[in-house]
Amino acid sequence: MPLPAVSAARRALLLPGLAALLLAGLLVWLLWSWQPGGDDGAPQAPALASAPEGGDFTLRSVDGPVSLSDFRGRVVLLYFGYTACPDICPTNLAIIGYALKQLAPAERAQVQVLFVSVDPARDDLARLAEYAAYFDPGILGITGSDAAVAAAAARYGAAYRRTQESDTAMGYLVDHSAFTYVIDPRGQLVDSLAHATPADAIIARIRQLLPAKT
């Protein structure tokens, strides 16, 4: 007996829920099952474009302009990626989000994560804010014009390039380096953490930079 047809309206209601379930399952797998290392099947990313020097920049969030200097006094984790990234960005952001949740509230208040989209043509500010907040509500998604994003990336040696994917609905992907840049409370770049650095290592690095308790 043929199954009853599912109406277009019902499909429209079901699809967002299914997508959320699939993403949640991916995050669980990333946090508990996937192990980075020498596996030939592990996701690869371009290396740094140049030696990172750091420095201030200004881009935009859904709430307006954002400068790195706005977060002077906090430890900043800076990551360059894009919302349609199939594997590398979700891996890093899931680990960072997990690390943030392990911090004490007083520690968490002294940390800011910035997710810079290198795909401003597709990542409008509302989409970017929703994507970043999925991994942790405190992660701030920002982007800008192609020139502004390129200038910010150049300060940190972040590499990215568009690659055509004619067999996908997206049309293209963006290969990009996957370092998390650690900026101390004075605004100085002090470290570049490799792709999929474990949460414990991220937490330890953050705590090294927080002001000593009196």
N, C-alpha and C positions, 0 to 999 in steps of 0.2 A: 504494500500500500504506500503510495507516495506521501512524503511528509508535507504538512500544510505549508504554504508559502509564507515567508516572513515579510511583512509589509516594509516599505521603504522607511516609514516613520519609525517603526520598531527597530530597524537596523540602525537608524541614526541615534537612537537612544542607547543601544547596546554597544556600539563601537567605542565610544569614549571610555566606558567602563572596562572593556576588554583591553584597551591600550594601557590604561592605568595598572591593571593587573599584570600585564606583561612587563611593564617597566619596574614594578615592585619586585617581581620575580628576578629580573636582571640584577637589581641592587642587592638582593639577598645573596645571589650567586657570587657577585663581585666581592662582597664583604667576607663571605665565609668559605667559598670553594676555590676561587681562582687564585693561583699563586704565580706572581711574576717571576721571570727568570729566563733561563736559557731555552725554553720551549720554542721550537721552530714556528709554532702556530701563534705565538704571542703577538699582539698588535705592535706594529712598529711605527715610529714617528721620526720626522727629520730632526737632525741635530740642531744645536744652536746656530743661528746665522752668523753670529760674531760674539766675541767676549762681552757679556753683559756689563754695563756700567751703571744702570739705574738712573733715577732722576724723576722729577715731577712731570705730570702730564694731566690733561683735562679731556674727559670724554663726557658722555651723557647717559643718565639712567632714566627710567620712566618718570622720576620725580624732578629731573633737571640736571644741570651740570654737576659733574663729580671730578674733583682733583685728588690726586694721591695725597697731596699736602693737607687735605681735609682730615686725614686720619693720623696726623702727627700726634704722638703719644700712645699709639696703639701698634701692635705687631700686625703687619699686613701680609696676607698670602695672596699673591697675584698669579692668575692663570689665564692663558690665552687659548681660546677654542671656539666652538660654535655649536648651536643647538641641534643641528642635524648630524652631528658627529656620531658614527655608529658604535664606537667602542671606547676609544681612548678618553674622551671627555667624561662619559658616564663613569668610567673606572676611577679616574682621579677625583672627580667631584663627589662620588659616593664615599671614597676613603676620607677625603677632607671633611665631608659632612659628619661622618662617624667620629672622626677625631674631635671635632668641635663639641659634639654631644658628651664627650668624656671629660671635658674641662669643667671645673667648678664655676658657678655663676660669676664670681668675681674675676676669674681668669677670662671667661668667655667675653665679658664686657670690654676687655682690653685687646680683643682680636677682631680684625676685619678681613673678610675674604672678598676679593674683586675678581669677577669672571668677565674677561674682555672678549667679546665676539669679534672674530676676524672675518665674519661673513655679514657685514651690515646690510647688504642687499636683501637678504632673506630674514635676518634677525631684527624685526622691529622691536622697539623698546618694551612693549607690553609682553610680547612672546618671550623675550629675553628675561624679563623679571619673573615670569611664571616658571620658566625652566630652571633658573638659578635657585629659586625658593623651594623647588621640589626637593633638592638635596639638603638644604638647610635654610630656614627663613631669613637668616642673617647674611646669606651670600648675596652680594649685590652684583647684578648683571649690568654691564655698561658697554657702549660701543660709540661709534661716531662716523664721520666721513671716512672714505678709503684712506685719504691722506693722513687724517688724525690717528687712525688705528695703526697705520704703517709707521708713523713717527713714534708712537708709544711702544710698539713692538721692537723698533730699532734700538731704543734705549736699553731694552732687556735682552737683545740678541735673539728674540723669538722669530723662528722661521715659519712661513706658511706659503702655500701655493695652491691655486685652484687646479683641479684635474677633472677633465670631462668624463662623464659616465653616461654614455648614450643609452645604456640598457636599463637605466633606473629612472623612476619618475622625477627624481630631484634634479636630474640634468648634470650636476657636477658635485664633487666632494671637495673638501679642503684638507690637504695634507698639512699637518702642523707639528711643530715641536711640542713636547708635553712636559716641560719643566714647570714646577711651582716655585715662584720667586719669593723669597722670604725677606721682608723689609722691616728693619727694626724701628722702635718708637721715634728715632730721630729722623726717619725717612731714608735711611741708608740701606742699600741692597747688601745683605750679608750672606745669602746662601741661595743656591739653585737646587731644588730637590728633584731627583729623577722621577720619571714616570712610575706611578704605582708605589711610591714610597709608603711603607706601612704606617698605619695610623699611630702606632706607638712612637715611631721615630718623629712624626710630625708633632705630636704632643710634646715630646722631649725638647725639640728645637724651639717650639713656642715658649716653653717654660724657661728655657735658658735666657730668653730675651725680655721676659716680663720683669718689671721692677721688683727688687728684693723686698720681701715683707719686713716691716719694722716691728 
